[in-house]
């Protein structure tokens, strides 16, 4: 979207600036970051002498494959990035999750209703296994309590309820 020009203004150049500035990295030389330069130089220090020494022993093709195999991990460390994390941090996180930390812990609850249903016995089984209930002792009633008036109204005199 071009900005509108006001009267008397000349057409000026403009640059789009990305909203997320965290993805922009500072470049040091040859449009490479410090990390990339360090990894590429380590790969060259290991790979080139290996090639020069191995080509006389195993031939050019095998020496070249050996050099590539030794340099690839350094190139991967330099270039691989996932979600803003470099390769070694991604590898460390994967190792932590897979091997060092405990696995997923499922949420478990105790169902108290299941416990109650396990303890419940059918009525027929209770009659066969349980002992018969004990007989209650009969209370001796006084002359006051045995009257018909108190039997109907539940001892109104003791509870201070009005008599009908």
MARDREN-520895 format. One record per atom (N, C-alpha, C, O): x, z, y; atom name; residue number from 1; chain. Coordinates in Angstrom, 3 decimals. Example, Ala and Ser with C-alpha at 12.3 -4.5 7.8 and 13.67 -1.06 7.14 Angstrom:
         px         pz         py   rofi   zalo   kevo
     13.190      7.800     -5.690      N      1      A
     12.300      7.800     -4.500     CA      1      A
     13.200      7.800     -3.300      C      1      A
     14.236      8.465     -3.319      O      1      A
     12.850      7.080     -2.250      N      2      A
     13.670      7.140     -1.060     CA      2      A
     12.900      7.870      0.030      C      2      A
     13.409      8.039      1.138      O      2      A
END
This chain:
         px         pz         py   rofi   zalo   kevo
      0.846      0.000     -1.173      N      1      A
      0.000      0.000      0.000     CA      1      A
      0.888      0.000      1.231      C      1      A
      1.684      0.917      1.437      O      1      A
      0.748     -1.022      2.037      N      2      A
      1.566     -1.144      3.244     CA      2      A
      0.949     -0.329      4.372      C      2      A
     -0.271     -0.290      4.532      O      2      A
      1.805      0.319      5.148      N      3      A
      1.257      1.039      6.297     CA      3      A
      0.803      0.054      7.372      C      3      A
      1.366     -1.032      7.507      O      3      A
     -0.194      0.433      8.116      N      4      A
     -0.697     -0.432      9.191     CA      4      A
      0.215     -0.311     10.407      C      4      A
      0.716      0.767     10.729      O      4      A
      0.407     -1.393     11.041      N      5      A
      1.264     -1.411     12.227     CA      5      A
      0.434     -1.126     13.472      C      5      A
     -0.700     -1.586     13.604      O      5      A
      1.017     -0.371     14.365      N      6      A
      0.371     -0.113     15.653     CA      6      A
      0.836     -1.179     16.642      C      6      A
      1.737     -1.970     16.362      O      6      A
      0.217     -1.173     17.760      N      7      A
      0.601     -2.156     18.768     CA      7      A
      2.011     -1.882     19.250      C      7      A
      2.357     -0.740     19.553      O      7      A
      2.797     -2.882     19.321      N      8      A
      4.157     -2.760     19.825     CA      8      A
      5.170     -2.365     18.763      C      8      A
      6.364     -2.339     19.062      O      8      A
      4.756     -2.055     17.533      N      9      A
      5.700     -1.692     16.472     CA      9      A
      6.107     -2.934     15.705      C      9      A
      5.331     -3.876     15.546      O      9      A
      7.341     -2.913     15.235      N     10      A
      7.826     -4.004     14.412     CA     10      A
      7.649     -3.622     12.943      C     10      A
      7.518     -2.444     12.611      O     10      A
      7.646     -4.610     12.083      N     11      A
      7.512     -4.371     10.645     CA     11      A
      8.797     -3.708     10.151      C     11      A
      9.873     -4.302     10.219      O     11      A
      8.681     -2.456      9.646      N     12      A
      9.859     -1.694      9.211     CA     12      A
      9.865     -1.610      7.687      C     12      A
      8.817     -1.649      7.042      O     12      A
     11.065     -1.493      7.129      N     13      A
     11.192     -1.344      5.682     CA     13      A
     10.824      0.077      5.277      C     13      A
     11.058      1.020      6.032      O     13      A
     10.256      0.231      4.104      N     14      A
      9.899      1.558      3.596     CA     14      A
     10.255      1.633      2.122      C     14      A
     10.372      0.611      1.446      O     14      A
     10.427      2.858      1.631      N     15      A
     10.809      3.100      0.251     CA     15      A
      9.778      4.032     -0.374      C     15      A
      9.408      5.045      0.220      O     15      A
      9.318      3.688     -1.576      N     16      A
      8.405      4.575     -2.292     CA     16      A
      9.200      5.738     -2.870      C     16      A
     10.233      5.531     -3.507      O     16      A
      8.734      6.933     -2.654      N     17      A
      9.391      8.130     -3.181     CA     17      A
      8.512      8.676     -4.290      C     17      A
      7.325      8.922     -4.072      O     17      A
      9.083      8.874     -5.499      N     18      A
      8.252      9.412     -6.595     CA     18      A
      7.829     10.845     -6.318      C     18      A
      8.545     11.603     -5.662      O     18      A
      6.671     11.200     -6.820      N     19      A
      6.157     12.556     -6.603     CA     19      A
      6.953     13.604     -7.372      C     19      A
      7.166     14.707     -6.868      O     19      A
      7.396     13.275     -8.588      N     20      A
      8.126     14.225     -9.421     CA     20      A
      9.627     13.998     -9.243      C     20      A
     10.187     13.064     -9.817      O     20      A
     10.264     14.837     -8.464      N     21      A
     11.697     14.678     -8.183     CA     21      A
     12.582     15.340     -9.233      C     21      A
     13.805     15.210     -9.171      O     21      A
     11.991     16.047    -10.199      N     22      A
     12.798     16.727    -11.208     CA     22      A
     13.427     15.744    -12.193      C     22      A
     14.420     16.075    -12.842      O     22      A
     12.865     14.544    -12.313      N     23      A
     13.413     13.560    -13.248     CA     23      A
     14.603     12.800    -12.662      C     23      A
     15.308     12.108    -13.397      O     23      A
     14.833     12.911    -11.389      N     24      A
     15.942     12.213    -10.747     CA     24      A
     17.208     13.029    -10.949      C     24      A
     17.245     14.217    -10.627      O     24      A
     18.250     12.390    -11.485      N     25      A
     19.523     13.065    -11.750     CA     25      A
     20.589     12.477    -10.834      C     25      A
     20.532     11.305    -10.461      O     25      A
     21.547     13.300    -10.486      N     26      A
     22.633     12.812     -9.625     CA     26      A
     23.623     12.027    -10.469      C     26      A
     24.061     12.484    -11.525      O     26      A
     23.965     10.854     -9.993      N     27      A
     24.894      9.970    -10.691     CA     27      A
     26.284     10.147    -10.095      C     27      A
     26.441     10.268     -8.880      O     27      A
     27.301     10.161    -10.974      N     28      A
     28.673     10.392    -10.517     CA     28      A
     29.436      9.073    -10.401      C     28      A
     29.890      8.712     -9.316      O     28      A
     29.576      8.362    -11.502      N     29      A
     30.325      7.111    -11.497     CA     29      A
     29.664      6.135    -12.464      C     29      A
     29.143      6.543    -13.502      O     29      A
     29.684      4.858    -12.128      N     30      A
     29.124      3.804    -12.959     CA     30      A
     27.660      4.079    -13.317      C     30      A
     27.192      3.720    -14.397      O     30      A
     26.969      4.706    -12.410      N     31      A
     25.550      5.041    -12.579     CA     31      A
     25.320      5.935    -13.807      C     31      A
     24.288      5.826    -14.469      O     31      A
     26.282      6.815    -14.109      N     32      A
     26.185      7.763    -15.217     CA     32      A
     26.273      9.180    -14.676      C     32      A
     26.925      9.428    -13.661      O     32      A
     25.613     10.110    -15.359      N     33      A
     25.680     11.521    -14.968     CA     33      A
     26.974     12.143    -15.499      C     33      A
     27.685     11.532    -16.297      O     33      A
     27.267     13.352    -15.052      N     34      A
     28.464     14.066    -15.528     CA     34      A
     28.416     14.267    -17.038      C     34      A
     29.419     14.099    -17.732      O     34      A
     27.281     14.614    -17.516      N     35      A
     27.101     14.842    -18.953     CA     35      A
     27.396     13.578    -19.752      C     35      A
     28.107     13.623    -20.756      O     35      A
     26.849     12.451    -19.305      N     36      A
     27.061     11.193    -20.007     CA     36      A
     28.534     10.780    -19.962      C     36      A
     29.084     10.318    -20.961      O     36      A
     29.165     10.949    -18.808      N     37      A
     30.594     10.609    -18.703     CA     37      A
     31.432     11.466    -19.649      C     37      A
     32.339     10.955    -20.307      O     37      A
     31.141     12.739    -19.721      N     38      A
     31.894     13.646    -20.588     CA     38      A
     31.709     13.269    -22.061      C     38      A
     32.683     13.206    -22.810      O     38      A
     30.474     13.022    -22.474      N     39      A
     30.208     12.671    -23.879     CA     39      A
     30.828     11.332    -24.254      C     39      A
     31.388     11.200    -25.342      O     39      A
     30.739     10.328    -23.368      N     40      A
     31.323      9.020    -23.667     CA     40      A
     32.843      9.099    -23.749      C     40      A
     33.454      8.446    -24.595      O     40      A
     33.455      9.890    -22.877      N     41      A
     34.925     10.009    -22.925     CA     41      A
     35.361     10.746    -24.195      C     41      A
     36.379     10.390    -24.788      O     41      A
     34.603     11.776    -24.624      N     42      A
     34.929     12.463    -25.890     CA     42      A
     34.788     11.510    -27.073      C     42      A
     35.608     11.529    -27.991      O     42      A
     33.750     10.678    -27.050      N     43      A
     33.563      9.698    -28.116     CA     43      A
     34.717      8.710    -28.147      C     43      A
     35.181      8.340    -29.226      O     43      A
     35.189      8.274    -26.982      N     44      A
     36.311      7.332    -26.924     CA     44      A
     37.601      7.989    -27.412      C     44      A
     38.390      7.356    -28.114      O     44      A
     37.823      9.261    -27.044      N     45      A
     39.034      9.973    -27.470     CA     45      A
     39.063     10.129    -28.996      C     45      A
     40.134     10.086    -29.600      O     45      A
     37.898     10.310    -29.617      N     46      A
     37.844     10.474    -31.070     CA     46      A
     37.800      9.113    -31.776      C     46      A
     38.481      8.927    -32.785      O     46      A
     37.021      8.171    -31.270      N     47      A
     36.749      6.923    -31.976     CA     47      A
     37.868      5.899    -31.942      C     47      A
     38.166      5.295    -32.973      O     47      A
     38.501      5.681    -30.795      N     48      A
     39.519      4.621    -30.676     CA     48      A
     40.753      4.924    -31.526      C     48      A
     41.201      4.039    -32.255      O     48      A
     41.329      6.140    -31.469      N     49      A
     42.472      6.391    -32.361     CA     49      A
     42.099      6.304    -33.841      C     49      A
     42.911      5.871    -34.660      O     49      A
     40.872      6.715    -34.190      N     50      A
     40.429      6.620    -35.582     CA     50      A
     40.418      5.154    -36.027      C     50      A
     40.857      4.834    -37.131      O     50      A
     39.922      4.279    -35.174      N     51      A
     39.879      2.855    -35.507     CA     51      A
     41.298      2.298    -35.666      C     51      A
     41.597      1.594    -36.631      O     51      A
     42.163      2.626    -34.706      N     52      A
     43.524      2.067    -34.739     CA     52      A
     44.306      2.546    -35.965      C     52      A
     45.091      1.790    -36.538      O     52      A
     44.091      3.797    -36.364      N     53      A
     44.811      4.328    -37.518     CA     53      A
     44.197      3.873    -38.844      C     53      A
     44.913      3.678    -39.826      O     53      A
     42.876      3.704    -38.873      N     54      A
     42.203      3.391    -40.136     CA     54      A
     42.205      1.898    -40.464      C     54      A
     42.030      1.544    -41.630      O     54      A
     42.396      1.002    -39.482      N     55      A
     42.305     -0.436    -39.778     CA     55      A
     43.445     -0.938    -40.650      C     55      A
     43.293     -1.928    -41.366      O     55      A
     44.583     -0.262    -40.592      N     56      A
     45.682     -0.687    -41.461     CA     56      A
     45.451     -0.249    -42.904      C     56      A
     45.933     -0.895    -43.834      O     56      A
     44.704      0.861    -43.097      N     57      A
     44.506      1.407    -44.437     CA     57      A
     43.300      0.774    -45.132      C     57      A
     43.419      0.330    -46.274      O     57      A
     42.118      0.721    -44.455      N     58      A
     40.879      0.285    -45.102     CA     58      A
     40.391     -1.075    -44.621      C     58      A
     39.402     -1.575    -45.156      O     58      A
     41.021     -1.685    -43.658      N     59      A
     40.605     -2.980    -43.138     CA     59      A
     39.781     -2.819    -41.864      C     59      A
     39.320     -1.728    -41.528      O     59      A
     39.608     -3.949    -41.163      N     60      A
     38.926     -3.927    -39.861     CA     60      A
     37.460     -3.516    -39.981      C     60      A
     36.997     -2.680    -39.206      O     60      A
     36.726     -4.077    -40.923      N     61      A
     35.280     -3.802    -41.029     CA     61      A
     35.006     -2.336    -41.314      C     61      A
     34.170     -1.721    -40.652      O     61      A
     35.705     -1.767    -42.297      N     62      A
     35.477     -0.354    -42.639     CA     62      A
     35.948      0.565    -41.519      C     62      A
     35.315      1.589    -41.263      O     62      A
     37.046      0.221    -40.843      N     63      A
     37.526      1.032    -39.719     CA     63      A
     36.514      1.017    -38.576      C     63      A
     36.299      2.030    -37.911      O     63      A
     35.892     -0.151    -38.353      N     64      A
     34.875     -0.251    -37.308     CA     64      A
     33.663      0.611    -37.642      C     64      A
     33.159      1.323    -36.773      O     64      A
     33.180      0.559    -38.900      N     65      A
     32.047      1.397    -39.295     CA     65      A
     32.374      2.884    -39.203      C     65      A
     31.517      3.686    -38.831      O     65      A
     33.615      3.258    -39.542      N     66      A
     34.043      4.652    -39.431     CA     66      A
     34.047      5.099    -37.977      C     66      A
     33.607      6.202    -37.653      O     66      A
     34.554      4.220    -37.095      N     67      A
     34.581      4.544    -35.664     CA     67      A
     33.148      4.717    -35.133      C     67      A
     32.880      5.656    -34.383      O     67      A
     32.237      3.829    -35.513      N     68      A
     30.841      3.925    -35.056     CA     68      A
     30.209      5.219    -35.553      C     68      A
     29.504      5.897    -34.806      O     68      A
     30.462      5.563    -36.820      N     69      A
     29.884      6.785    -37.377     CA     69      A
     30.397      8.032    -36.659      C     69      A
     29.654      9.000    -36.497      O     69      A
     31.662      8.018    -36.227      N     70      A
     32.210      9.178    -35.516     CA     70      A
     31.761      9.238    -34.057      C     70      A
     31.692     10.321    -33.475      O     70      A
     31.455      8.086    -33.463      N     71      A
     31.082      8.071    -32.045     CA     71      A
     29.572      8.250    -31.810      C     71      A
     29.168      8.657    -30.721      O     71      A
     28.749      7.959    -32.797      N     72      A
     27.294      8.039    -32.606     CA     72      A
     26.788      9.425    -32.214      C     72      A
     25.930      9.512    -31.336      O     72      A
     27.272     10.517    -32.816      N     73      A
     26.760     11.825    -32.360     CA     73      A
     27.034     12.105    -30.885      C     73      A
     26.191     12.687    -30.202      O     73      A
     28.188     11.704    -30.389      N     74      A
     28.494     11.914    -28.970     CA     74      A
     27.572     11.066    -28.093      C     74      A
     27.115     11.527    -27.047      O     74      A
     27.296      9.822    -28.517      N     75      A
     26.374      8.981    -27.749     CA     75      A
     24.971      9.575    -27.754      C     75      A
     24.274      9.539    -26.739      O     75      A
     24.558     10.118    -28.890      N     76      A
     23.235     10.726    -28.958     CA     76      A
     23.144     11.939    -28.029      C     76      A
     22.143     12.124    -27.336      O     76      A
     24.187     12.757    -28.020      N     77      A
     24.185     13.917    -27.119     CA     77      A
     24.118     13.487    -25.664      C     77      A
     23.524     14.178    -24.837      O     77      A
     24.724     12.350    -25.347      N     78      A
     24.749     11.877    -23.964     CA     78      A
     23.407     11.294    -23.536      C     78      A
     22.975     11.509    -22.404      O     78      A
     22.747     10.565    -24.419      N     79      A
     21.585      9.780    -24.004     CA     79      A
     20.228     10.391    -24.363      C     79      A
     19.253     10.169    -23.645      O     79      A
     20.144     11.148    -25.444      N     80      A
     18.832     11.629    -25.911     CA     80      A
     18.325     12.748    -25.022      C     80      A
     19.051     13.685    -24.690      O     80      A
     17.065     12.628    -24.646      N     81      A
     16.418     13.665    -23.852     CA     81      A
     14.933     13.650    -24.194      C     81      A
     14.309     12.590    -24.242      O     81      A
     14.376     14.828    -24.430      N     82      A
     12.956     14.931    -24.766     CA     82      A
     12.333     16.029    -23.917      C     82      A
     12.795     17.169    -23.927      O     82      A
     11.306     15.687    -23.201      N     83      A
     10.609     16.624    -22.304     CA     83      A
     11.562     17.312    -21.339      C     83      A
     11.384     18.486    -21.011      O     83      A
     12.562     16.589    -20.889      N     84      A
     13.518     17.134    -19.928     CA     84      A
     14.594     18.002    -20.545      C     84      A
     15.412     18.563    -19.815      O     84      A
     14.625     18.134    -21.868      N     85      A
     15.635     18.942    -22.547     CA     85      A
     16.660     18.038    -23.220      C     85      A
     16.290     17.034    -23.828      O     85      A
     17.944     18.380    -23.121      N     86      A
     18.961     17.584    -23.812     CA     86      A
     18.902     17.792    -25.324      C     86      A
     18.197     18.677    -25.810      O     86      A
     19.643     16.976    -26.056      N     87      A
     19.556     16.933    -27.527     CA     87      A
     19.894     18.263    -28.173      C     87      A
     19.218     18.666    -29.120      O     87      A
     20.927     18.965    -27.690      N     88      A
     21.298     20.224    -28.347     CA     88      A
     20.250     21.314    -28.163      C     88      A
     20.077     22.153    -29.046      O     88      A
     19.549     21.318    -27.035      N     89      A
     18.476     22.301    -26.842     CA     89      A
     17.272     21.967    -27.709      C     89      A
     16.616     22.866    -28.232      O     89      A
     16.979     20.686    -27.864      N     90      A
     15.889     20.278    -28.751     CA     90      A
     16.219     20.682    -30.182      C     90      A
     15.365     21.218    -30.888      O     90      A
     17.469     20.424    -30.620      N     91      A
     17.891     20.801    -31.980     CA     91      A
     17.834     22.310    -32.165      C     91      A
     17.403     22.789    -33.214      O     91      A
     18.265     23.066    -31.158      N     92      A
     18.226     24.535    -31.248     CA     92      A
     16.786     25.033    -31.386      C     92      A
     16.515     25.939    -32.175      O     92      A
     15.863     24.445    -30.622      N     93      A
     14.454     24.852    -30.711     CA     93      A
     13.862     24.524    -32.080      C     93      A
     13.100     25.319    -32.631      O     93      A
     14.206     23.366    -32.631      N     94      A
     13.700     22.986    -33.952     CA     94      A
     14.229     23.938    -35.020      C     94      A
     13.477     24.365    -35.896      O     94      A
     15.516     24.273    -34.954      N     95      A
     16.109     25.201    -35.934     CA     95      A
     15.470     26.574    -35.817      C     95      A
     15.203     27.226    -36.827      O     95      A
     15.224     27.017    -34.591      N     96      A
     14.573     28.316    -34.392     CA     96      A
     13.191     28.361    -35.029      C     96      A
     12.847     29.313    -35.729      O     96      A
     12.412     27.327    -34.780      N     97      A
     11.035     27.308    -35.276     CA     97      A
     10.990     27.160    -36.791      C     97      A
     10.196     27.826    -37.454      O     97      A
     11.830     26.299    -37.340      N     98      A
     11.762     26.000    -38.769     CA     98      A
     12.394     27.089    -39.645      C     98      A
     11.887     27.366    -40.732      O     98      A
     13.487     27.709    -39.193      N     99      A
     14.249     28.578    -40.088     CA     99      A
     14.379     30.028    -39.624      C     99      A
     14.332     30.930    -40.460      O     99      A
     14.537     30.279    -38.361      N    100      A
     14.856     31.635    -37.900     CA    100      A
     13.637     32.503    -37.645      C    100      A
     13.664     33.698    -37.942      O    100      A
     12.588     31.943    -37.113      N    101      A
     11.401     32.730    -36.790     CA    101      A
     10.430     32.738    -37.959      C    101      A
     10.433     31.807    -38.763      O    101      A
      9.600     33.769    -38.071      N    102      A
      8.611     33.789    -39.158     CA    102      A
      7.564     32.702    -38.969      C    102      A
      7.350     32.207    -37.863      O    102      A
      6.922     32.345    -40.061      N    103      A
      5.927     31.285    -40.045     CA    103      A
      4.660     31.700    -39.325      C    103      A
      4.607     32.776    -38.728      O    103      A
      3.645     30.862    -39.374      N    104      A
      2.393     31.187    -38.683     CA    104      A
      1.712     32.388    -39.326      C    104      A
      1.708     32.546    -40.546      O    104      A
      1.142     33.220    -38.479      N    105      A
      0.440     34.407    -38.956     CA    105      A
     -1.050     34.191    -38.773      C    105      A
     -1.548     34.221    -37.648      O    105      A
     -1.764     33.975    -39.864      N    106      A
     -3.208     33.736    -39.726     CA    106      A
     -3.928     35.011    -39.301      C    106      A
     -3.517     36.121    -39.638      O    106      A
     -4.991     34.827    -38.567      N    107      A
     -5.790     35.949    -38.095     CA    107      A
     -6.677     36.425    -39.236      C    107      A
     -7.499     35.666    -39.749      O    107      A
     -6.512     37.670    -39.629      N    108      A
     -7.305     38.222    -40.733     CA    108      A
     -8.075     39.439    -40.229      C    108      A
     -7.564     40.239    -39.445      O    108      A
     -9.298     39.556    -40.692      N    109      A
    -10.114     40.713    -40.332     CA    109      A
    -10.597     41.394    -41.590      C    109      A
    -10.618     40.802    -42.669      O    109      A
    -10.983     42.647    -41.438      N    110      A
    -11.577     43.365    -42.552     CA    110      A
    -13.088     43.275    -42.399      C    110      A
    -13.638     43.656    -41.365      O    110      A
    -13.737     42.786    -43.401      N    111      A
    -15.186     42.653    -43.383     CA    111      A
    -15.783     43.917    -44.005      C    111      A
    -15.796     44.077    -45.225      O    111      A
    -16.272     44.805    -43.152      N    112      A
    -16.803     46.068    -43.674     CA    112      A
    -18.077     45.848    -44.467      C    112      A
    -18.417     46.657    -45.332      O    112      A
    -18.778     44.777    -44.188      N    113      A
    -19.998     44.499    -44.935     CA    113      A
    -19.681     44.087    -46.363      C    113      A
    -20.448     44.386    -47.278      O    113      A
    -18.560     43.406    -46.565      N    114      A
    -18.163     43.027    -47.926     CA    114      A
    -17.836     44.270    -48.736      C    114      A
    -18.139     44.331    -49.928      O    114      A
    -17.223     45.254    -48.105      N    115      A
    -16.905     46.503    -48.794     CA    115      A
    -18.194     47.217    -49.204      C    115      A
    -18.290     47.760    -50.305      O    115      A
    -19.178     47.210    -48.309      N    116      A
    -20.445     47.870    -48.622     CA    116      A
    -21.173     47.169    -49.758      C    116      A
    -21.782     47.834    -50.596      O    116      A
    -21.126     45.863    -49.806      N    117      A
    -21.822     45.159    -50.877     CA    117      A
    -21.131     45.346    -52.219      C    117      A
    -21.790     45.295    -53.257      O    117      A
    -19.839     45.557    -52.225      N    118      A
    -19.132     45.795    -53.483     CA    118      A
    -19.494     47.157    -54.064      C    118      A
    -19.595     47.298    -55.283      O    118      A
    -19.691     48.155    -53.215      N    119      A
    -19.981     49.508    -53.679     CA    119      A
    -21.441     49.681    -54.098      C    119      A
    -21.768     50.622    -54.822      O    119      A
    -22.294     48.808    -53.663      N    120      A
    -23.722     48.936    -53.958     CA    120      A
    -23.975     48.630    -55.430      C    120      A
    -23.466     47.647    -55.969      O    120      A
    -24.783     49.500    -56.084      N    121      A
    -25.114     49.310    -57.493     CA    121      A
    -26.603     49.025    -57.608      C    121      A
    -27.386     49.494    -56.782      O    121      A
    -26.999     48.280    -58.597      N    122      A
    -28.436     48.068    -58.806     CA    122      A
    -29.131     49.375    -59.197      C    122      A
    -28.496     50.295    -59.713      O    122      A
    -30.428     49.446    -58.948      N    123      A
    -31.195     50.664    -59.196     CA    123      A
    -31.173     51.043    -60.672      C    123      A
    -31.038     52.224    -60.993      O    123      A
    -31.302     50.079    -61.575      N    124      A
    -31.319     50.382    -63.008     CA    124      A
    -29.988     50.998    -63.444      C    124      A
    -29.962     51.915    -64.265      O    124      A
    -28.910     50.502    -62.904      N    125      A
    -27.601     51.028    -63.279     CA    125      A
    -27.439     52.457    -62.783      C    125      A
    -26.814     53.279    -63.453      O    125      A
    -27.993     52.760    -61.617      N    126      A
    -27.897     54.119    -61.085     CA    126      A
    -28.674     55.099    -61.952      C    126      A
    -28.216     56.218    -62.182      O    126      A
    -29.836     54.695    -62.431      N    127      A
    -30.645     55.589    -63.254     CA    127      A
    -29.953     55.900    -64.567      C    127      A
    -30.056     57.017    -65.074      O    127      A
    -29.260     54.937    -65.116      N    128      A
    -28.619     55.141    -66.404     CA    128      A
    -27.344     55.971    -66.272      C    128      A
    -27.073     56.812    -67.129      O    128      A
    -26.575     55.759    -65.241      N    129      A
    -25.276     56.419    -65.132     CA    129      A
    -25.327     57.749    -64.409      C    129      A
    -24.579     58.665    -64.750      O    129      A
    -26.192     57.871    -63.422      N    130      A
    -26.214     59.094    -62.619     CA    130      A
    -26.917     60.228    -63.362      C    130      A
    -27.758     59.993    -64.229      O    130      A
    -26.567     61.433    -63.014      N    131      A
    -27.233     62.615    -63.564     CA    131      A
    -28.570     62.792    -62.852      C    131      A
    -28.710     62.381    -61.701      O    131      A
    -29.514     63.370    -63.488      N    132      A
    -30.815     63.565    -62.840     CA    132      A
    -30.671     64.505    -61.647      C    132      A
    -29.800     65.374    -61.646      O    132      A
    -31.516     64.337    -60.633      N    133      A
    -31.410     65.192    -59.445     CA    133      A
    -31.733     66.648    -59.784      C    133      A
    -32.523     66.953    -60.677      O    133      A
    -31.086     67.521    -59.030      N    134      A
    -31.293     68.959    -59.261     CA    134      A
    -32.676     69.364    -58.757      C    134      A
    -33.188     68.803    -57.789      O    134      A
    -33.254     70.324    -59.415      N    135      A
    -34.568     70.813    -59.019     CA    135      A
    -34.408     71.785    -57.870      C    135      A
    -33.485     72.600    -57.839      O    135      A
    -35.336     71.679    -56.919      N    136      A
    -35.290     72.559    -55.760     CA    136      A
    -35.893     73.914    -56.103      C    136      A
    -36.813     74.042    -56.911      O    136      A
    -35.339     74.886    -55.463      N    137      A
    -35.902     76.227    -55.632     CA    137      A
    -37.111     76.353    -54.720      C    137      A
    -37.083     75.912    -53.571      O    137      A
    -38.153     76.946    -55.230      N    138      A
    -39.347     77.137    -54.425     CA    138      A
    -39.169     78.362    -53.546      C    138      A
    -38.677     79.404    -53.980      O    138      A
    -39.584     78.204    -52.296      N    139      A
    -39.490     79.315    -51.364     CA    139      A
    -40.705     80.205    -51.536      C    139      A
    -41.809     79.756    -51.845      O    139      A
    -40.458     81.455    -51.328      N    140      A
    -41.568     82.393    -51.348     CA    140      A
    -42.176     82.421    -49.965      C    140      A
    -41.463     82.608    -48.979      O    140      A
    -43.472     82.240    -49.877      N    141      A
    -44.139     82.195    -48.594     CA    141      A
    -44.704     83.554    -48.248      C    141      A
    -45.196     84.299    -49.096      O    141      A
    -44.614     83.834    -46.995      N    142      A
    -45.233     85.055    -46.492     CA    142      A
    -46.724     84.802    -46.290      C    142      A
    -47.199     83.668    -46.354      O    142      A
    -47.418     85.853    -46.054      N    143      A
    -48.863     85.739    -45.840     CA    143      A
    -49.156     84.964    -44.565      C    143      A
    -50.180     84.286    -44.478      O    143      A
    -48.263     85.055    -43.561      N    144      A
    -48.486     84.350    -42.297     CA    144      A
    -48.379     82.837    -42.508      C    144      A
    -49.198     82.072    -41.999      O    144      A
    -47.390     82.429    -43.241      N    145      A
    -47.128     81.005    -43.415     CA    145      A
    -48.120     80.327    -44.349      C    145      A
    -48.297     79.112    -44.266      O    145      A
    -48.753     81.050    -45.207      N    146      A
    -49.622     80.429    -46.203     CA    146      A
    -51.027     80.160    -45.694      C    146      A
    -51.854     79.628    -46.434      O    146      A
    -51.310     80.507    -44.479      N    147      A
    -52.666     80.281    -43.980     CA    147      A
    -52.891     78.790    -43.748      C    147      A
    -51.943     78.035    -43.533      O    147      A
    -54.130     78.385    -43.795      N    148      A
    -54.489     76.975    -43.647     CA    148      A
    -54.202     76.485    -42.250      C    148      A
    -53.887     75.312    -42.046      O    148      A
    -54.308     77.373    -41.294      N    149      A
    -54.091     76.961    -39.908     CA    149      A
    -52.645     76.524    -39.708      C    149      A
    -52.385     75.508    -39.063      O    149      A
    -51.722     77.274    -40.249      N    150      A
    -50.313     76.942    -40.083     CA    150      A
    -49.907     75.727    -40.913      C    150      A
    -48.999     74.999    -40.515      O    150      A
    -50.535     75.494    -42.025      N    151      A
    -50.204     74.353    -42.873     CA    151      A
    -50.565     73.059    -42.180      C    151      A
    -49.812     72.088    -42.253      O    151      A
    -51.698     73.026    -41.511      N    152      A
    -52.139     71.806    -40.844     CA    152      A
    -51.306     71.531    -39.605      C    152      A
    -50.903     70.391    -39.375      O    152      A
    -51.047     72.524    -38.826      N    153      A
    -50.381     72.318    -37.552     CA    153      A
    -48.890     72.636    -37.592      C    153      A
    -48.258     72.645    -36.536      O    153      A
    -48.311     72.891    -38.725      N    154      A
    -46.873     73.072    -38.862     CA    154      A
    -46.324     74.279    -38.158      C    154      A
    -45.407     74.145    -37.347      O    154      A
    -46.833     75.425    -38.426      N    155      A
    -46.349     76.688    -37.872     CA    155      A
    -46.346     76.650    -36.342      C    155      A
    -45.293     76.766    -35.715      O    155      A
    -47.508     76.490    -35.758      N    156      A
    -47.644     76.414    -34.311     CA    156      A
    -47.238     77.711    -33.648      C    156      A
    -46.744     77.682    -32.522      O    156      A
    -47.425     78.850    -34.296      N    157      A
    -47.096     80.130    -33.706     CA    157      A
    -45.591     80.261    -33.508      C    157      A
    -45.158     80.799    -32.489      O    157      A
    -44.778     79.782    -34.455      N    158      A
    -43.332     79.885    -34.352     CA    158      A
    -42.750     78.949    -33.300      C    158      A
    -41.700     79.237    -32.726      O    158      A
    -43.420     77.836    -33.045      N    159      A
    -42.903     76.884    -32.087     CA    159      A
    -43.544     77.035    -30.716      C    159      A
    -43.246     76.270    -29.799      O    159      A
    -44.393     77.984    -30.579      N    160      A
    -45.115     78.257    -29.337     CA    160      A
    -45.923     77.058    -28.868      C    160      A
    -45.929     76.730    -27.682      O    160      A
    -46.593     76.418    -29.783      N    161      A
    -47.483     75.308    -29.428     CA    161      A
    -48.894     75.877    -29.263      C    161      A
    -49.243     76.851    -29.930      O    161      A
    -49.691     75.296    -28.405      N    162      A
    -51.060     75.781    -28.217     CA    162      A
    -51.892     75.499    -29.435      C    162      A
    -51.807     74.423    -30.028      O    162      A
    -52.688     76.456    -29.802      N    163      A
    -53.607     76.291    -30.930     CA    163      A
    -54.817     75.559    -30.491      C    163      A
    -55.230     75.693    -29.339      O    163      A
    -55.419     74.776    -31.369      N    164      A
    -56.634     74.055    -30.976     CA    164      A
    -57.825     74.978    -30.868      C    164      A
    -58.926     74.530    -30.547      O    164      A
END
